[in-house]
Amino acid sequence: MRDCERSRWQNLTRLALLLLLFWMLSACQTLSEKRQSALLVETLRKYEATLRWGSMQQSQSFASEEIAKFSPTRQKDIRIIHYEVVQGPTQVSEDKALQTVLIQYVHETSQSVRELLDQQVWSYDPETEQWTLQSPLPVFK
């Protein structure tokens, strides 16, 4: 009878260790996902600040190489006066996020105010641990 009880306790111990291992692995994945999400938020804030206060050349550093090659240069008389996240950021997969932004800007020479809706697609590269813009940079007309 003692062997039977010992065997039962060994099985329960193994089960408990297995459950603990699964729990620890899932916690690691959750921490990784949280870090990735925090990096997305940080990248989006920096991108907004760069668009508002920096130059278009600086904002190209957030874009993938393919997008940056074909990005227009922003006219010098354009000033962004409002940047509002309308939707998102929404992480649609492990490595892809979407965000829609309303941008209001003014042509300083004519003082005309215009706005555009910028639909951004971001992708995550786990090797570099960076989010990059996959959609075209906004065009100010």
KEKE-3310 file (N, C-alpha, C; in steps of 0.2 Angstrom, whole numbers, plus 5000, padded with zeros to 4 digits):
npx = (5004:5010:5019:5010:5004:5016:5019:5007:5009:5021:5017:5008:5017:5025:5015:5012:5024:5025:5014:5018:5029:5023:5016:5026:5032:5022:5021:5033:5031:5021:5027:5036:5027:5022:5032:5035:5023:5024:5035:5030:5020:5029:5037:5027:5024:5036:5037:5025:5030:5041:5035:5028:5037:5049:5058:5053:5063:5068:5057:5057:5065:5058:5052:5051:5064:5060:5049:5054:5062:5053:5047:5039:5047:5044:5036:5043:5035:5025:5016:5012:4998:4989:4988:4979:4975:4964:4960:4965:4981:4980:4984:4985:4991:5004:5016:5011:5003:4990:4986:4976:4976:4972:4977:4980:4985:4995:4997:5010:5013:5001:4992:4982:4972:4972:4967:4971:4969:4978:4982:4991:5002:5011:5025:5033:5050:5057:5071:5078:5071:5062:5049:5043:5037:5026:5017:5014:5022:5013:5006:5007:4997)
npy = (4994:5006:5008:5011:5023:5031:5031:5038:5050:5054:5055:5065:5075:5076:5081:5093:5100:5100:5108:5120:5123:5125:5136:5145:5146:5152:5164:5170:5172:5181:5192:5196:5199:5210:5219:5221:5227:5239:5244:5247:5258:5267:5269:5275:5287:5293:5295:5303:5315:5317:5320:5331:5341:5339:5335:5330:5321:5316:5309:5299:5289:5281:5273:5258:5252:5252:5260:5272:5276:5280:5291:5307:5323:5334:5350:5366:5375:5370:5366:5356:5356:5349:5333:5318:5303:5293:5280:5265:5262:5246:5230:5218:5206:5196:5203:5214:5230:5242:5259:5274:5290:5307:5321:5338:5352:5367:5378:5389:5400:5403:5403:5393:5380:5363:5346:5328:5311:5298:5282:5271:5257:5246:5236:5223:5219:5205:5202:5215:5221:5231:5242:5246:5258:5253:5258:5272:5288:5302:5313:5330:5341)
npz = (5000:5004:4993:4983:4987:4987:4974:4969:4975:4968:4955:4956:4960:4949:4940:4946:4944:4930:4927:4933:4925:4913:4916:4919:4907:4899:4906:4902:4889:4889:4895:4885:4875:4881:4882:4868:4865:4872:4866:4854:4857:4862:4850:4842:4848:4847:4833:4831:4837:4829:4817:4820:4825:4819:4804:4787:4783:4794:4799:4790:4795:4802:4794:4783:4772:4759:4759:4763:4752:4742:4748:4749:4749:4763:4761:4765:4770:4777:4792:4805:4815:4822:4829:4829:4836:4829:4828:4836:4843:4835:4837:4826:4823:4828:4824:4817:4817:4817:4814:4814:4810:4812:4804:4805:4796:4792:4778:4779:4771:4764:4774:4775:4781:4782:4781:4784:4783:4790:4787:4796:4794:4804:4806:4816:4819:4826:4827:4827:4836:4833:4828:4812:4800:4787:4778:4767:4770:4776:4763:4760:4753)
capx = (5000:5014:5021:5004:5004:5022:5018:5002:5013:5026:5013:5005:5022:5026:5010:5013:5030:5023:5009:5022:5033:5019:5014:5032:5033:5017:5023:5038:5028:5017:5032:5039:5022:5021:5038:5034:5018:5027:5040:5025:5018:5035:5038:5021:5025:5042:5035:5021:5034:5045:5031:5025:5042:5055:5058:5051:5069:5069:5052:5058:5069:5054:5049:5055:5068:5056:5044:5058:5065:5048:5043:5040:5049:5039:5037:5046:5030:5020:5017:5007:4995:4985:4989:4975:4974:4957:4958:4971:4985:4977:4989:4981:4994:5010:5021:5008:4999:4987:4983:4973:4978:4969:4983:4979:4992:4993:5002:5011:5013:4994:4988:4976:4972:4970:4968:4972:4968:4984:4981:4997:5003:5017:5027:5038:5055:5060:5078:5081:5066:5060:5043:5044:5031:5025:5013:5017:5022:5008:5007:5004:4996)
capy = (5000:5012:5009:5014:5030:5034:5032:5043:5057:5055:5057:5072:5080:5077:5085:5100:5102:5101:5114:5125:5124:5128:5143:5149:5148:5157:5171:5173:5175:5187:5198:5197:5203:5217:5223:5222:5232:5245:5247:5250:5264:5272:5271:5279:5293:5297:5296:5309:5320:5319:5323:5338:5345:5337:5336:5324:5317:5312:5304:5293:5284:5276:5269:5253:5255:5252:5266:5278:5277:5283:5296:5314:5328:5339:5357:5369:5380:5366:5365:5352:5360:5344:5326:5315:5296:5291:5273:5261:5257:5240:5225:5213:5200:5196:5207:5219:5234:5247:5265:5279:5297:5314:5327:5345:5356:5374:5381:5395:5406:5405:5402:5389:5374:5357:5340:5322:5305:5294:5276:5268:5250:5245:5229:5222:5214:5203:5202:5221:5223:5238:5243:5251:5260:5250:5262:5278:5293:5307:5318:5336:5345)
capz = (5000:5004:4986:4979:4989:4985:4966:4968:4976:4963:4949:4958:4960:4942:4937:4948:4941:4923:4927:4935:4919:4908:4919:4918:4899:4897:4909:4898:4882:4891:4896:4878:4872:4884:4880:4861:4865:4875:4861:4849:4860:4862:4843:4839:4851:4844:4826:4831:4839:4824:4812:4822:4826:4815:4797:4784:4782:4801:4800:4785:4798:4805:4788:4780:4767:4753:4759:4764:4746:4738:4752:4746:4754:4765:4759:4771:4773:4781:4799:4808:4820:4826:4827:4834:4835:4828:4829:4837:4839:4836:4835:4822:4823:4832:4821:4813:4820:4813:4818:4810:4813:4809:4804:4803:4795:4789:4774:4782:4766:4762:4780:4774:4785:4778:4786:4780:4787:4789:4790:4796:4795:4807:4807:4821:4818:4832:4827:4829:4841:4831:4824:4806:4796:4781:4774:4764:4774:4773:4758:4762:4747)
cpx = (5004:5017:5016:5004:5010:5021:5013:5005:5018:5023:5010:5011:5024:5021:5010:5019:5029:5019:5013:5027:5029:5017:5020:5033:5028:5018:5028:5036:5024:5022:5035:5033:5021:5027:5037:5028:5020:5032:5035:5023:5024:5037:5033:5022:5031:5040:5030:5025:5038:5041:5029:5031:5048:5054:5055:5057:5069:5063:5053:5062:5065:5051:5054:5059:5064:5052:5048:5061:5060:5044:5045:5044:5044:5041:5039:5040:5024:5021:5011:5005:4991:4987:4985:4974:4967:4955:4965:4975:4981:4983:4985:4984:5001:5015:5018:5003:4996:4985:4981:4973:4975:4975:4980:4985:4990:4999:5004:5011:5005:4989:4982:4977:4969:4971:4968:4971:4974:4983:4988:4997:5010:5019:5033:5044:5058:5067:5081:5076:5064:5053:5045:5038:5031:5021:5016:5017:5016:5010:5004:5003:4994)
cpy = (5006:5013:5013:5021:5034:5036:5037:5050:5059:5058:5064:5077:5081:5082:5092:5103:5104:5107:5120:5127:5127:5135:5148:5151:5153:5164:5174:5176:5181:5193:5200:5201:5210:5221:5225:5228:5239:5248:5250:5257:5269:5274:5276:5286:5297:5299:5302:5315:5322:5322:5330:5343:5344:5338:5329:5319:5313:5307:5298:5288:5279:5271:5263:5256:5256:5259:5272:5280:5282:5289:5303:5318:5333:5346:5361:5374:5376:5365:5361:5355:5355:5337:5322:5308:5295:5284:5269:5264:5250:5234:5219:5207:5201:5202:5213:5223:5240:5253:5270:5285:5303:5319:5333:5349:5363:5375:5388:5401:5408:5405:5398:5382:5369:5351:5333:5316:5300:5287:5272:5261:5249:5238:5229:5217:5212:5203:5209:5224:5230:5237:5248:5252:5256:5253:5268:5283:5298:5312:5324:5340:5352)
cpz = (5000:4997:4982:4981:4987:4977:4965:4969:4971:4957:4950:4958:4953:4938:4939:4945:4934:4923:4928:4929:4914:4910:4918:4911:4897:4900:4905:4892:4884:4892:4890:4875:4875:4882:4872:4861:4867:4870:4855:4851:4860:4855:4840:4842:4848:4837:4826:4832:4833:4818:4814:4822:4822:4808:4794:4783:4789:4801:4795:4789:4802:4800:4786:4774:4761:4753:4759:4757:4742:4742:4749:4752:4756:4763:4766:4774:4776:4788:4802:4814:4825:4824:4832:4832:4835:4830:4831:4842:4841:4833:4832:4822:4828:4830:4817:4817:4816:4817:4813:4813:4809:4810:4801:4802:4792:4784:4776:4777:4765:4768:4779:4778:4782:4783:4781:4785:4785:4792:4790:4797:4798:4807:4812:4818:4824:4832:4830:4834:4840:4827:4818:4803:4789:4776:4772:4770:4771:4768:4760:4756:4748)
residu = (MET:ARG:ASP:CYS:GLU:ARG:SER:ARG:TRP:GLN:ASN:LEU:THR:ARG:LEU:ALA:LEU:LEU:LEU:LEU:LEU:PHE:TRP:MET:LEU:SER:ALA:CYS:GLN:THR:LEU:SER:GLU:LYS:ARG:GLN:SER:ALA:LEU:LEU:VAL:GLU:THR:LEU:ARG:LYS:TYR:GLU:ALA:THR:LEU:ARG:TRP:GLY:SER:MET:GLN:GLN:SER:GLN:SER:PHE:ALA:SER:GLU:GLU:ILE:ALA:LYS:PHE:SER:PRO:THR:ARG:GLN:LYS:ASP:ILE:ARG:ILE:ILE:HIS:TYR:GLU:VAL:VAL:GLN:GLY:PRO:THR:GLN:VAL:SER:GLU:ASP:LYS:ALA:LEU:GLN:THR:VAL:LEU:ILE:GLN:TYR:VAL:HIS:GLU:THR:SER:GLN:SER:VAL:ARG:GLU:LEU:LEU:ASP:GLN:GLN:VAL:TRP:SER:TYR:ASP:PRO:GLU:THR:GLU:GLN:TRP:THR:LEU:GLN:SER:PRO:LEU:PRO:VAL:PHE:LYS)
# end
